[in-house]
Amino acid sequence: MNQDVSREQLDQSLKLFIVLSRAHRAVNDHVHKLIQQHGMNPTEFAVLELLYHKGKQPLQQIGGKILLASGSITYVIDKLEKKEYLTRVACPNDRRVTYAEVTEQGKKVMESMFPSHERRIHDLLSVLEDEEKATAIELLKKLGHHASEYVPKGE
């Protein structure tokens, strides 16, 4: 451990971590309840939302875009396909690639639920002024970039 770090600095970092974790959980709990009211879990919603907004995606790339382990993607895709919210489409140029594409039924589900999802997130975050949101975005990006590049000493 860096000898130049004071007890107060360590305590402040721990407090920030706890506050950030609790805020994340509180916001996510509200958002997840709304998603579950539409008969989906958050992962299914994330996949469907990606396809709805970005169009068809290679199955191999979906996990990285929604931060999900690749082994879980097949399971989620199967569940969404069973609900007829998406379909698998073979790539005509490369037989190794299969796309997931939202169906008309999947589009209807997203069109019915996304406005309330978007509004719920806005309402939850409306306690912050626009300038505070911009500052929070900037600071959280800085934190995220540092964490993703951080290599602990001795590893």
N, C-alpha and C positions, 0 to 999 in steps of 0.2 A: 504494500500500500504506500502511496505517496506520503512522505512524512510532512509535507507542507499543507496537508488538509486538516483543518480544525474540526473539532467535535461539532461545532455549530454548522459548519458546511455539510458535514455528513448528515446531521439531523435534518437540515433544510432539504437535501436531496431525497432523503427517505420520505419526508412529508410531501414533497411534490409528487413522488411516485405514488403514494397512497391516495392523494387527492385526485390525481389523474386517473388512477385505476377506478376509483369510486365514481367519478363523473362518467367515465366510459361505460361502466356497468349500468348506471342509472339511465343514461340515454338509450343504451342498447336494449335494456329491459322493456322500455316503452315501445321502441320500434319493433322488437321481436313479437310483442303481444299483438300488434296490428297485423304483422305478417302471418302469424298463426291463426288469426281470425279468418284468413283467406285460405286456410288448409295447407299451408306450406311451412317449411322450416326456413330459417334464415339462409342456409346454404342453397336450398332450392331457389329461393327468391333471388339470391345473388347471381346464380347462373342464368336464370330467366331474364333478370334485369340487364345483364351483360348482353345477352343475345338480342333483346328487345331494342336496346339503344345502339349497339355496335354492329348488329347484323350477324350472319353466320360466322362461327369461329371453329378453328380446328380443335378437336377434343383435347389434343396434347397441350394446347396453350391455355385452356380455360382455367386450370388450377392455378397457374401463375398469375393470372389476371384478377382472380378473386381470393388469392392467398389460401388455397386449399391443396392438400396433399393429392398427388396424382392418383393414388389408389382409391381415393374417395370419389373422384370425379365420375367413374363408371357407374357407381351406385346411384349417385344423384341424377345423372343423365338417364339411367334406367327408370327411376321414379318419375321424372318429368315426362319421359316418353310414354309411360303407362298412363299418366294423366292426360296425355295427348296435348301437352303444352309445347313440346318440341319434337323434332324428328332428326334422325341421323341421315346425312347425305354424303355419299362417296365422292371424293374428289375425282373429276374426270381425267386429270393429268398425272395423278400420283396415287396409286392404289394403296399406299401406306397411310394416306391421310383420309380421315373421316371428319366431316363437319357436323356440328350441332346447329340446327336452325329452328327458330321459333315458328310455331304453327299459327294459323288464324285463331284457333282457340286460345293459344298462349298469348297472342296479341290482345285478345279481348279481355283476358284476365288482367294483364298488365294495364290496359287502358282503364279498367274499372278500379284497380287498387293503387296504381302509382300516384295519382294526384293526392290521395289521402296520406300515403306514405311520405311524399314530399312535404306536404303541409304539416304533418306530425313532426318531422325533423325541424322544419322552420319554427314551429311553435316552441319546441323544446329549446332551441338555440336563440330564441328571440329575447332572452334575458340579456344578451350581449348586443351592444350597439354595433353598427356596421364597421366602424373603425376598430373596435375591440375584436371582432371576428377576423378582420384582416391581420391584426397583430397576432392573434392566436394561431391562425393558419401559418404565418411566417415562423413563429416560434416552434410550433409542433413539427413543421417540415425540417427545421434546423435540428431538432432533437431526433427525429426519425432518421435523417441522413447520418448523423453522428453515430447513432446506435447501430445502423446497418453496416457502417464501416469500422466500428470499434473492434479492436483485437486486444483482449486482455493480455497484460504482460505475463510472460512465462508460458504462453500457450502456443 
